[in-house]
Amino acid sequence: MTKHRRQKLSAVERRSLIVHKAIELFAQQGFRATRVKDIAERVGTSDALVFQHFPTKRDLYDAILDELCARRHFTEVEQLLYYTPEYDVEDVLQRLSAWLLEQTDTEPAWLRLILYAALEQDDGAAGLIEEHFQRIIDYVAYEVAEGQRSGKFKPGDAGVYARDFFSGLLGLSVMRTVARDQRYRLDSPRTAAAVHVATFLRGIAASGGERN
């Protein structure tokens, strides 16, 4: 009987495999419950080899962010916000919202990772929250403040408005991917994002009355 030799992975392939298996485990059981040993066993390698690629958990979290393309996306949005003379605010917010909904629809593990990071308050995992949650809130707050200065949006705490915006978006994501309520999945991510943004902008429009 001929024995099949196990194909040896390159360093790049091994690193990618570790990241993917770590995403699976973190999304299934959280950060604290997942040991390096668990990741090594899922990959079929040793703890030492995992540490060789990722000396710290922070290094692994950074690799997960890169794998999920979050930083590339935010770089594109930053360029649009800060380096384009004129742009449509509604379009920018729709891009952000559609990206988050598409990301969580296609990669449910992404949202579970973020929720575990928030619930467990892991020091390293806090970077995941900062990378995804706070940056979106900051972008929205910036846009609201700019709109208030131009008289387009009504007075109020721009940070509060931004958190309201994100809370609704996060709730929509949770219902679509974690609760998997089909009523929230009738629309495509882009359509759902457009409705969410339009509703938000109507609520803070200067002619919309005072906020309670």
N, C-alpha and C positions, 0 to 999 in steps of 0.2 A: 504493500500500500504506500503510495507516494505521499510524503508529508509536504504540506504547503508552508513555505517559509513566510513568516509575518513580515509584511512590508515595513521597512524602516522609514519613519517620518523625518522630514527635515526639521530644523530648529523652528522655522517659520510656521510650518504645518502643526508642529507640536504645540507651539504657543497659541495658535488659533484654536486648537482643540481644547486646550485648558480653559481659555476664555469662554467658549461655548458651553462647556460642561459646568463651569462656575455659574454662568447665567442660569442654567437649568436648575441647579441646586439652590442657589440663593432665592430664586423665584418660588421654589417648592417649599422650602423650609426656613427661609430667613437667613440673615447674616450670622447671627450668634450661634445658631444650631448647626451651621455648616463649618466643618473643620477642613483644614488643608488635606488631611488624610482622606476625607470623603471625596474631595475633588480629584486627588491622585488616584483613588480606586476607580472612580467613574471614567477617568482618562485611561487607566491601565498602566500607570507609571508609579514612581516613588514620590514621597514628600519632598525629598531633596531636589528632584528634577523640577517640581513645581516652584520651589523657592529659587531655583536657578533662574527661572524665567521671571518670577515675580517675588523679589525679596521681601516685600511688605504687602499688606492688604490694600494699601493706598495705590500701589502700582497696579494691582489687579482691577481695582475700581476704575482707574484711569483707562485701562485697556478695554473695559466693558463700555465706557462712554464712547471711546473711539469706534468700537465695533458697532454700536448702535447709531453711529453717524451724527450724534447730537452736536458735536462741536463744529462740524462742517456746516450743518444747517444754520447754527447761530451766527457763524461767521458771515454767511450770505445775508442774513437779516441785518446784522450790524452794518455791513457795507451799504445796504439799502437805506437804513435809518440815518447814518451819519455822513455818508459821502455822496448821496444823491440830492441835488439842489431841491427838487420837487418830487413828491410821491404822494400817493393816495393813502391816507391813514387807514381807511377801511380795508384796503387791499393788503396792507402790511399785517393788520390784526387777523385777517382771514388766513393769510399764509401761516402765521404762527399757530392759529387754532387748527387749521387743516393738518398741519404737520403733526401736532400732538395727537389728534384723533387717528390719523393714518398710522402713526408709529405704534399706538396702543392697539389698534385693530390688527395690524400685521404681526406685532411682537408683543403679545399680552404679558410676556415675562418682564418687559420693560416697566410697565406700570406696577406690577407686583414688587419689583426690585425697589422702586421709589417708595411704595407704601411700607414695605418692611424697613427701609432705611429710616423713615419718619417715625414708625412705631418703636423701633428698637433704640433709636438715638445713638447709633454706633458712631464713634468719632470719625472713622474713615468714611463711613457711608454718608456722613453729613455733606460731603462733597457732591454726592449724587443729587441731593435735594437742592443745593446751591446751583448746580449746573442746569437743572431742569426747571425747578419750581421758581426760585427767586429771580432768575434771569428773565423769565417771561413776565413776572410781576413788575420788575423794574422797567422793562420795555414799555409795558402798558402805562405805567405811572408816568413815564417820560412823555408819552404821547398825550395823555390826558392833561398834564401840566402845560404842554405846548398849546393844546387846544384852548385851555382856560385863558392863557395869556392873549390869545387872538380873539377871545370872545365867543368861540365856537361851542365850548362846553361850559356848563354852569359851575359856579364856585363850589368848593368842597375839598376834602383831603384827597389828593390824587392817588396816594398810596392805598387808601380805603377803597376807592373806585377800582383800582387795579386788582386788589385782593378779591373784591366781589366778582370781577370778571373771571379771574382764574378759578375761584371756587366753583362757579357755574360750569366752567370748562372741564375741571377735574371731575365734578360730579357726573357730567355727561360721559366722560371717558370710562369712569367706573361702571356706570350702568350699561355701557356698550360692551365692555370687555370682562369685567369681574362678575357683575350680576348677570350679564348676557341677556338682558331684557330686550326681546325682539322689537318692542315698540320704539326703542331708542336706536335701533339699527335699520329702520326703514329708509333713512336717508344716507347717502354716501357721506364720507367724512367732509368733503368739500361743501356739500349742501348744508350739512349740519353746522359747519363752521360759519358759513355765511349767515344763517339764521341767528346763531348765537351772537355774532358780532353786530349784526343789524339791531338786535334787541338791546344790546348793551349801549350802543351809540345813541339810540333813541332815548334811553333812560338818562343819559348825562348831557343830552343836548341842551343848549342855553334856553331854548324855548319850552323845555319840558317841565318847568316848574321846579320848586325847591325840593331838595332831597330830605326825606324824613329822618 
